[in-house]
């Protein structure tokens, strides 16, 4: 359990960094938050026959649950990484890139599978808005994970 806790802490640290970079980007470029996490929750709820309430209540729940899914994805990526990297030390660039990729696949994979987004159609700006925060996640989660070994 102690090992799982360290992995979850690394994931939480990485998720905090991802959110920090995302909100900084939103402030600098005056861009709106992405609607895709809420859309994903809405589609999953619809597919599962789960009601989220009426109009405003449903929208508020989608926003909140979308954010919570992001935290779960960050935790899950670090737990998966920890299982893969538990036997030996992974060099910095490899570990950072692995964590970055795990977080990107964990967040974008379901949205792509559900037809909410298609990364093949993203602009360079959209890719930057996605890759840079996930890279911050990878750097931070890797550093936290290694510091707790």
NORNORPE-V51038 format. One line per field, one symbol per residue. phi: phi as a letter, one per 40 degrees, with the letter a starting at -180 (. if undefined). psi: psi as a letter, one per 40 degrees, with the letter a starting at -180 (. if undefined). burial: + if it has 16 or more other ideal C-beta (glycine too) atoms within 10 Angstrom, else -. A space follows every 50 residues. Layout:
phi = ???
psi = ???
burial = ???
This chain:
phi = .ccccccccccccccccdcdcccccccccfbccccccccccdccccccgb cbhcecccccccccccccccccccccccccdcccbccaccddcccccccc ccccccccdcccccgcabdcbccdccccccccccccddccccccdcccc
psi = ddddddddddddddddddddddddddddefiiiieddddddddddddefh heaicdddddddddddddddddddddddddddddeddihhiddddddddd dddddddddddddeedihdeeiidddddddddddddddddddddddde.
burial = -----++++++++++++++-++-----------+-++++++++-+----- -+-----+--++--++--++--++++++++++--+----+----++-+++ -+++-+++-++----++-----------++--+++++++++++++----
